[in-house]
């Protein structure tokens, strides 16, 4: 009588149930002639396969794993981008970032500012984009703010606040001519992009005591087209 050959068989199954992925691995060892007559029951973590006429009890061990399908797509980071701005009624656009600027005037010696002395001037600009020719092709820039007063007299300069005192910020055009606070400065513009050039310096007030310390001065500029 010919003996049946022994078999070694492995099986691997994948089931998706309620958005879960289950992996099942089976390993059988036994008489190959009995393979087609094996009836078995499956449980989550172990499997016993029993055949009534089998001479051996075949034990199959299940290796399983479960994971949510959402875990298959790993979140490596996320965020939000918010876009802001405004639409203005004007022939030119103000370049992004130009509407809010900070001009560093440096650490200025109190001795330099005595008797109306001034620091070195620092340039700054206002960039205009996509200008369309309109009217006289002129734009008037006004630097609004609190004007410094010295001895009851208006100085035309921008008042500083903070620990320091006895000085003010002088705003000038590209040529160095003073532009009084709350007064307009007119420049020509051309079609396309334009650069409005200015400069500023810290200047001591005549007859005032210069007190060292940190300071700041804020002006809001407005544009008017002619």
Residue pairs with C-beta under 8 A, 6 or more apart in sequence:
4 31
4 32
4 33
4 34
5 31
5 32
5 33
6 29
6 30
6 31
6 32
7 28
7 29
7 30
7 31
7 32
7 35
8 27
8 28
8 29
9 27
9 28
9 35
10 25
10 26
10 27
10 28
11 24
11 25
11 26
11 27
11 28
12 23
12 24
12 25
12 26
13 23
13 24
13 25
13 26
14 21
14 22
14 23
14 24
15 21
15 22
15 24
16 22
16 69
19 68
19 69
19 70
20 66
20 67
20 68
20 69
21 66
21 67
21 69
21 72
22 64
22 65
22 66
23 63
23 64
23 65
23 66
24 42
24 62
24 63
24 64
25 62
25 63
25 64
26 47
26 60
26 62
27 60
27 61
28 35
28 38
28 49
28 58
28 60
29 58
30 38
30 54
30 56
30 58
31 54
31 55
31 56
34 51
34 53
34 54
37 51
37 53
38 49
38 51
38 54
38 58
39 49
39 50
39 51
40 47
40 48
40 49
40 50
40 58
40 60
41 47
41 48
41 49
42 62
43 62
44 62
44 64
45 62
45 64
46 61
46 62
47 60
47 61
47 62
48 57
48 59
48 60
49 58
49 59
49 60
50 57
50 58
51 58
85 96
88 94
90 223
90 225
91 131
91 132
91 133
91 134
91 225
92 128
92 129
92 130
92 131
92 132
92 139
92 189
92 194
92 223
92 225
93 128
93 129
93 130
94 126
94 127
94 128
94 129
94 223
95 127
95 128
95 129
98 125
98 126
98 127
101 124
103 122
103 124
103 200
104 122
105 119
105 122
105 169
105 200
105 201
105 202
106 119
106 120
106 122
108 119
108 167
108 202
110 166
110 210
110 211
110 212
111 117
112 118
112 119
112 204
113 119
113 166
113 167
113 202
113 203
113 204
113 210
114 204
114 210
115 204
115 206
116 203
116 204
116 205
116 206
117 203
117 204
118 170
118 201
118 202
118 203
118 204
119 201
119 202
119 203
120 201
121 172
121 176
121 199
121 200
121 201
122 199
122 200
122 201
123 174
123 197
123 198
123 199
124 198
124 199
124 200
125 195
125 196
125 197
125 198
126 141
126 195
126 196
126 198
126 221
126 223
127 193
127 194
127 195
127 196
128 139
128 189
128 193
128 194
128 195
128 196
129 193
130 192
130 193
131 189
131 190
131 191
131 192
131 193
131 194
132 191
133 190
133 191
134 225
135 225
135 226
136 226
137 188
137 189
137 190
138 186
138 187
138 188
138 189
138 225
138 226
139 186
139 187
139 188
139 189
139 196
139 223
139 224
139 225
139 226
140 184
140 185
140 186
140 187
140 223
140 224
140 225
140 226
141 184
141 185
141 186
141 187
141 196
141 198
141 221
141 222
141 223
142 182
142 183
142 184
142 185
142 221
142 222
142 224
143 158
143 171
143 179
143 181
143 182
143 185
143 219
143 220
143 221
144 181
144 182
144 219
144 220
144 221
144 222
145 158
145 159
145 181
145 182
145 217
145 218
145 219
145 220
146 158
146 159
146 181
147 154
147 155
147 156
147 157
147 158
147 159
147 180
147 181
147 182
148 155
148 157
148 158
148 159
148 160
148 168
148 205
149 155
149 159
150 168
150 205
150 206
150 207
150 208
151 206
151 207
155 168
155 205
156 178
156 180
156 181
156 183
157 168
157 169
157 170
157 171
157 181
157 203
158 168
158 169
158 170
158 171
158 181
158 217
158 219
159 168
159 217
160 167
160 168
160 169
160 202
160 215
160 216
160 217
161 215
161 216
161 217
162 213
162 214
162 215
162 216
163 211
163 212
163 213
163 214
163 215
164 210
164 211
164 212
164 213
164 214
164 215
165 208
165 209
165 210
165 211
165 213
165 215
166 204
166 205
166 208
166 209
166 210
166 211
167 202
167 203
167 204
167 205
167 208
167 210
167 215
168 202
168 203
168 205
168 217
169 200
169 201
169 202
169 203
169 217
170 178
170 200
170 201
170 202
170 203
171 178
171 179
171 181
171 198
171 199
171 200
171 219
172 178
172 179
172 198
172 199
172 200
172 201
173 179
173 185
173 187
173 197
173 198
173 199
174 197
174 198
174 199
176 199
179 185
179 198
181 219
184 224
185 198
186 226
187 196
189 196
202 215
204 210
